[in-house]
């Protein structure tokens, strides 16, 4: 069943990202900027190679689309793309820093609240609508953040920084137009690499970059960036976006479990109550998606089986 492959690809992508802390935490003794530097440069190099050999059609279509744009549209597209690259770089840096220098559970909390925060920001920026149940979920999320901030204000602030940077990145993606997602991400990461390149003389030839560091950053770029990215893009070709959106929570839940049971991070009674509230708010916020997931097919209909205006039936 090819349709099941889309769902399996999404599951595998989020499971891989859920274990990201196992690759990041061993590098806690290295500078977060160094880790970011190598993750970006190795990832963009691999993505360009993949683009040359496996995504030529997508690149050609993007070039054709770009040529049809007016000068104003091109300028806006480059601004949106550059802004997306800057936000993604910032998100990666803050996530690496929080994971290695604050706590894994704080990093996990960031991505638990990120989908809710994204929808709220889209309400104010893109004028998208929210259901009344979702507003209640937002209020509960705020309550949980306030509870976590009591005595741990810095941790909550770091969570919000990571969540906001990624939420804004996702919103900017919606303004990028009908460009292939892989091509768009490659351009954004290339922009990020160009911005980081001037700092190479400062970071370059760092004596702390031993074989272990280079091996782990390569592992992060390949196994925790490129592979799950490709799986996620493949899943979006056939799985419903609402289904993929629900599966996204697998990532922070695995990270949170690792924080408690593998890394031995402590959770106070107040934090446990706050996490329970955010868990309930997530269920409430996604209630209509959950209903749709169980009452409608989990994947899209193949295009060759869909009839409609301008399309002949087979």
Secondary structure, 3 states (H helix, E strand, C coil): CHHHHHHHHHHHHHHHHHCCHHHHHHHCCCCHHHHHHHHHHHHHHHHHHHHHHHCHHHHHHHHHHHHHCCHHHHHHHHHHHHHHHHHHHHHHHHHHHHHHHCCHHHHHHHHHHHHHHHHHHHHHHCCCCCCHHHHHHHHHHHHHHHHHHCCCHHHHHHHHHHHHHHHHHHHHHCCCCCCCHHHHHHHHHHHHHHHHHCCHHHHCCCCCCCHHHHHHHHHHHHHHHHHHHHHHHHHHHHECHHHHHHHCHHHHHHHHHHHHHCCCCCCCHHHHHHHHHHHHHHHHHCHHHHHHHHHCCCECCCHHHCCECCECCC
